[in-house]
Amino acid sequence: MDQDQIATWLYEGAVALQEGNREQALELLLRVVEADETNEEGWLWLSGAVDDIDDQRTALQNVLAINPLNHHARYGLEVLSSNP
């Protein structure tokens, strides 16, 4: 997959999420991680686009599998763990 295309999807997905368009963000960010399963930022943004807590947890765990030092993902998992 073309890295420029992945970068475009990532950027547009992040912007869509920040603008509150979760459906568009989800579609774009899923494209990112399907095209590149090791895209740390893609998984991180995707964790904010999905509604299901288990999906959020999975996305954040994928971030940590790629980069165990990612403090955003660690914090996100701590927040999820504190909310039963």
Buried (B, 14 or more C-beta within 10 A) or exposed (E): EEEEEBBBBBBBBBEBBEEEBBEBBBBBBBBBBEBBEEBBBBBBBBBBBBEEEEBBBBBBBBBBBBBEEBEBBBEBBEEBEEEE
